[in-house]
């Protein structure tokens, strides 16, 4: 279970951070995602984001995924309650393995890079490069380190806490993430400052 999640005794879980950040993230998604098409959400967690975004963007077909069975149960529970035609049943997807999807118009990945090994970041970029159509969008959200920009004390503490839990976890360097994407045909078009010292990264698949 992700830290700070609430467990109600049912399949449906709730994350306070998802409730806090969903509107700022949605504001960016409205602007950068295509008007219609198929969106793959990586590491969808509780499923709250999937429901919120699918409801707000009804012309997009939203496909949530997660490698964790309990998370997929939570996503399914939120989906069942919401009853949205454009929100698909959750799929099992581990970014480091074969992706069970075809060509995509956009990929959304929220708060995954810092709570997974670096191999997950490289696999995300490889998968996005291989599955996004030309011009397709990869949206990544989370805390990052930036060269020449002091890291907020809260993010430094968060990084130390993550590494104490798993040495392979931790805040990623934005330059390294951008380079990994560039090597897979993904151009970093925009870096958006977000609340709580987070960033939104908007990549586009080049020709």
Kinemage of the C-alpha trace (Angstrom):
@kinemage 1
@onewidth
@group {chain A} dominant
@subgroup {mainchain}
@vectorlist {calphas} color= white
{ca unk a 1} P 0.000 0.000 0.000
{ca unk a 2} L 1.255 3.507 -0.823
{ca unk a 3} L 2.140 5.624 2.200
{ca unk a 4} L -0.684 7.850 3.501
{ca unk a 5} L -3.414 5.949 1.708
{ca unk a 6} L -6.665 5.414 3.610
{ca unk a 7} L -8.016 1.860 3.756
{ca unk a 8} L -11.761 1.616 4.264
{ca unk a 9} L -12.033 -2.169 4.415
{ca unk a 10} L -13.290 -2.321 0.826
{ca unk a 11} L -11.422 -2.581 -2.469
{ca unk a 12} L -11.628 1.163 -3.008
{ca unk a 13} L -8.653 3.099 -1.616
{ca unk a 14} L -8.119 6.834 -1.223
{ca unk a 15} L -4.925 8.882 -1.338
{ca unk a 16} L -4.863 12.386 0.217
{ca unk a 17} L -2.142 13.454 -2.217
{ca unk a 18} L -4.313 12.446 -5.184
{ca unk a 19} L -7.132 14.606 -3.847
{ca unk a 20} L -4.745 17.546 -3.426
{ca unk a 21} L -2.980 17.441 -6.768
{ca unk a 22} L -5.698 16.309 -9.159
{ca unk a 23} L -6.955 19.803 -10.063
{ca unk a 24} L -3.510 21.340 -10.753
{ca unk a 25} L -2.610 18.289 -12.839
{ca unk a 26} L -5.924 18.403 -14.698
{ca unk a 27} L -5.300 22.060 -15.590
{ca unk a 28} L -2.108 21.021 -17.403
{ca unk a 29} L -3.672 17.941 -18.991
{ca unk a 30} L -6.530 19.998 -20.448
{ca unk a 31} L -3.961 22.116 -22.233
{ca unk a 32} L -1.444 19.514 -23.444
{ca unk a 33} L -3.412 16.328 -24.161
{ca unk a 34} L -5.087 15.819 -27.547
{ca unk a 35} L -8.769 16.673 -27.817
{ca unk a 36} L -9.607 13.008 -28.394
{ca unk a 37} L -7.903 9.645 -28.567
{ca unk a 38} L -6.576 6.946 -26.277
{ca unk a 39} L -4.654 7.731 -23.100
{ca unk a 40} L -2.677 5.154 -21.130
{ca unk a 41} L -2.196 5.922 -17.435
{ca unk a 42} L 0.885 4.228 -15.967
{ca unk a 43} L 0.911 3.296 -12.253
{ca unk a 44} L -2.633 4.534 -11.706
{ca unk a 45} L -2.550 3.629 -8.003
{ca unk a 46} L -5.866 4.064 -6.229
{ca unk a 47} L -7.730 4.994 -9.414
{ca unk a 48} L -8.887 8.396 -8.165
{ca unk a 49} L -6.934 10.258 -10.824
{ca unk a 50} L -8.302 8.007 -13.555
{ca unk a 51} L -11.902 8.699 -12.547
{ca unk a 52} L -11.338 12.419 -12.138
{ca unk a 53} L -9.542 12.897 -15.434
{ca unk a 54} L -11.846 10.632 -17.447
{ca unk a 55} L -14.865 12.526 -16.129
{ca unk a 56} L -13.321 15.887 -16.993
{ca unk a 57} L -12.067 14.807 -20.437
{ca unk a 58} L -14.963 12.768 -21.873
{ca unk a 59} L -13.626 12.688 -25.450
{ca unk a 60} L -10.532 10.773 -24.357
{ca unk a 61} L -10.579 7.008 -23.828
{ca unk a 62} L -8.745 6.514 -20.516
{ca unk a 63} L -6.902 3.229 -19.915
{ca unk a 64} L -5.612 2.903 -16.325
{ca unk a 65} L -2.899 0.363 -15.517
{ca unk a 66} L -0.951 -0.787 -12.491
{ca unk a 67} L 1.360 -3.731 -11.753
{ca unk a 68} L -0.154 -4.207 -8.285
{ca unk a 69} L -3.264 -6.400 -7.941
{ca unk a 70} L -4.661 -4.477 -4.962
{ca unk a 71} L -4.304 -1.213 -6.847
{ca unk a 72} L -6.161 -2.665 -9.815
{ca unk a 73} L -8.971 -3.724 -7.481
{ca unk a 74} L -9.158 -0.176 -6.165
{ca unk a 75} L -9.195 1.253 -9.688
{ca unk a 76} L -11.994 -1.146 -10.640
{ca unk a 77} L -13.992 -0.140 -7.553
{ca unk a 78} L -13.700 3.583 -8.326
{ca unk a 79} L -14.561 2.880 -11.964
{ca unk a 80} L -17.624 0.866 -10.972
{ca unk a 81} L -18.920 3.693 -8.829
{ca unk a 82} L -18.239 6.382 -11.447
{ca unk a 83} L -19.907 4.555 -14.358
{ca unk a 84} L -17.940 6.428 -17.031
{ca unk a 85} L -18.160 5.094 -20.589
{ca unk a 86} L -14.683 6.384 -21.492
{ca unk a 87} L -12.903 4.797 -18.498
{ca unk a 88} L -11.723 1.282 -19.333
{ca unk a 89} L -11.136 -1.602 -16.885
{ca unk a 90} L -7.628 -1.543 -15.377
{ca unk a 91} L -4.866 -3.540 -17.031
{ca unk a 92} L -1.851 -5.162 -15.426
{ca unk a 93} L 1.213 -3.360 -16.731
{ca unk a 94} L 4.798 -3.387 -15.511
{ca unk a 95} L 6.759 -0.824 -17.524
{ca unk a 96} L 9.840 -3.071 -17.546
{ca unk a 97} L 7.948 -5.834 -19.378
{ca unk a 98} L 5.933 -6.059 -22.594
{ca unk a 99} L 3.134 -3.491 -22.736
{ca unk a 100} L -0.287 -5.002 -23.621
{ca unk a 101} L -1.313 -1.976 -25.729
{ca unk a 102} L -1.195 -0.747 -29.324
{ca unk a 103} L -0.585 2.778 -30.636
{ca unk a 104} L -1.434 5.513 -28.146
{ca unk a 105} L -2.237 9.206 -28.383
{ca unk a 106} L -0.923 10.020 -24.911
{ca unk a 107} L 0.630 8.480 -21.807
{ca unk a 108} L 0.230 9.856 -18.284
{ca unk a 109} L 2.577 8.840 -15.464
{ca unk a 110} L 2.112 10.440 -12.046
{ca unk a 111} L 4.417 9.967 -9.053
{ca unk a 112} L 6.176 6.840 -10.263
{ca unk a 113} L 9.755 7.761 -11.142
{ca unk a 114} L 10.904 8.474 -7.574
{ca unk a 115} L 9.363 5.338 -6.048
{ca unk a 116} L 10.854 2.894 -8.540
{ca unk a 117} L 14.374 1.983 -9.673
{ca unk a 118} L 15.987 3.923 -12.509
{ca unk a 119} L 15.264 0.953 -14.782
{ca unk a 120} L 11.581 1.902 -14.574
{ca unk a 121} L 12.344 5.371 -15.938
{ca unk a 122} L 14.309 3.956 -18.861
{ca unk a 123} L 11.532 1.440 -19.526
{ca unk a 124} L 8.882 4.180 -19.419
{ca unk a 125} L 10.754 6.171 -22.037
{ca unk a 126} L 11.324 3.102 -24.197
{ca unk a 127} L 7.661 2.134 -23.983
{ca unk a 128} L 6.499 5.651 -24.750
{ca unk a 129} L 8.881 5.900 -27.686
{ca unk a 130} L 7.591 2.613 -29.054
{ca unk a 131} L 3.851 3.064 -28.495
{ca unk a 132} L 3.085 6.770 -28.935
{ca unk a 133} L 2.014 7.936 -32.358
{ca unk a 134} L 4.012 10.742 -33.963
{ca unk a 135} L 3.228 13.892 -31.971
{ca unk a 136} L 1.808 11.854 -29.088
{ca unk a 137} L 2.275 13.210 -25.572
{ca unk a 138} L 4.032 11.723 -22.559
{ca unk a 139} L 3.056 13.583 -19.377
{ca unk a 140} L 5.176 12.901 -16.278
{ca unk a 141} L 4.514 14.410 -12.850
{ca unk a 142} L 6.510 14.336 -9.638
{ca unk a 143} L 9.453 15.828 -7.716
{ca unk a 144} L 12.770 16.247 -9.541
{ca unk a 145} L 16.244 17.674 -9.061
{ca unk a 146} L 17.289 20.413 -11.488
{ca unk a 147} L 20.824 21.541 -12.241
{ca unk a 148} L 21.375 25.038 -10.895
{ca unk a 149} L 18.085 25.104 -8.967
{ca unk a 150} L 18.274 24.493 -5.192
{ca unk a 151} L 16.208 21.494 -4.106
{ca unk a 152} L 13.503 22.449 -1.601
{ca unk a 153} L 14.237 21.246 1.965
{ca unk a 154} L 11.012 19.245 1.923
{ca unk a 155} L 12.124 17.436 -1.231
{ca unk a 156} L 15.569 16.764 0.253
{ca unk a 157} L 13.932 15.166 3.282
{ca unk a 158} L 11.587 13.223 1.039
{ca unk a 159} L 14.522 11.969 -1.021
{ca unk a 160} L 16.347 10.775 2.100
{ca unk a 161} L 13.213 9.033 3.329
{ca unk a 162} L 12.752 7.267 -0.010
{ca unk a 163} L 16.364 6.088 -0.130
{ca unk a 164} L 16.127 4.782 3.428
{ca unk a 165} L 13.212 2.603 2.316
{ca unk a 166} L 14.912 1.447 -0.889
{ca unk a 167} L 18.345 2.618 -2.069
{ca unk a 168} L 17.146 2.342 -5.686
{ca unk a 169} L 14.441 4.967 -5.085
{ca unk a 170} L 14.830 8.734 -4.916
{ca unk a 171} L 14.313 11.990 -6.782
{ca unk a 172} L 15.536 11.850 -10.381
{ca unk a 173} L 17.686 14.447 -12.115
{ca unk a 174} L 15.612 16.259 -14.718
{ca unk a 175} L 18.533 16.380 -17.162
{ca unk a 176} L 18.962 12.600 -16.940
{ca unk a 177} L 15.239 12.003 -17.484
{ca unk a 178} L 15.218 14.383 -20.469
{ca unk a 179} L 18.257 12.651 -21.979
{ca unk a 180} L 16.613 9.251 -21.592
{ca unk a 181} L 13.517 10.501 -23.366
{ca unk a 182} L 15.502 12.180 -26.121
{ca unk a 183} L 17.252 8.897 -26.828
{ca unk a 184} L 13.826 7.349 -27.461
{ca unk a 185} L 12.565 10.068 -29.774
{ca unk a 186} L 10.794 12.083 -27.063
{ca unk a 187} L 11.304 15.849 -27.020
{ca unk a 188} L 10.781 17.703 -23.725
{ca unk a 189} L 8.499 20.518 -24.828
{ca unk a 190} L 7.602 22.015 -21.485
{ca unk a 191} L 8.431 21.977 -17.771
{ca unk a 192} L 5.557 23.260 -15.627
{ca unk a 193} L 6.032 24.362 -12.026
{ca unk a 194} L 3.439 22.678 -9.808
{ca unk a 195} L 2.361 23.022 -6.152
{ca unk a 196} L 4.387 21.367 -3.378
{ca unk a 197} L 7.680 21.639 -5.332
{ca unk a 198} L 6.594 19.197 -8.035
{ca unk a 199} L 6.978 19.486 -11.806
{ca unk a 200} L 4.983 18.441 -14.816
{ca unk a 201} L 7.106 17.304 -17.755
{ca unk a 202} L 5.510 17.348 -21.190
{ca unk a 203} L 7.265 15.232 -23.828
{ca unk a 204} L 6.192 14.800 -27.443
{ca unk a 205} L 7.035 11.908 -29.764
{ca unk a 206} L 9.092 13.153 -32.668
{ca unk a 207} L 8.984 11.769 -36.196
